[in-house]
Amino acid sequence: MPAFRDFNFKLLVIEQLMYTDETLTPAFRIADCLKAKGIDDPQDYAYENDLAHTVLAEARAHFETLEISTELLATVEELTLDGGLEVYQECSPVWDGEDDLYDVGSLDDLDLLPNLRLISGLDDCGMGAAFDHAVLAARGIATD
C-alpha cells in the first residue's frame, strides 16, 4: 500500500474517496468512535478538553493507519481545498477553519495520484500555500 508523507494531503484524498465518492468505506465517524468510549457529544468533548484546534487522537490514529490501495488512488481526479470539508469535522468537531491546522506542507504525495486533473478552491482559501502552480501545471493539474 502506498504511504503518504503529508497527513493533511492524505486527508484531502480521504475527503474525496470517503465522503464525496463514497468508494473508501466504511465512512469514519468520530461520534461513533467516541460513543464507544462513553462520550456522547464530540463537540462538548472537544471544548471541555481544550481540543478545539487540534486533531482528535482517535481520528488521527484512524486516518494515519488507513490504507488506500493504488487502484483506489488512481480513481482520484479532483481534490477540493475548503475549510468546511467533512473529514476536518470528523477530525476536529469544533474547528473553525481560522488557523493552519490543515494546511498541506508538501506536494510529494502528488505522485500517488496519477489521474489527478483538478484542485478546486486553491485560490479561494488560505490552505494552498504549498501548492506551486508551476508544479501543478507541469503535471497537467488545473486549479480553480
Salt bridges, closest charged atoms under 4 A:
ASP40 OD1 - LYS35 NZ 3.39
GLU58 OE2 - LYS37 NZ 3.02
GLU64 OE2 - ARG60 NH1 3.29
GLU86 OE2 - ARG29 NH1 2.41
GLU90 OE2 - ARG29 NH1 3.42
ASP99 OD2 - HIS53 ND1 2.93
ASP108 OD2 - ARG5 NH1 3.73
ASP111 OD1 - ARG139 NH2 2.74
ASP123 OD1 - HIS133 NE2 3.23
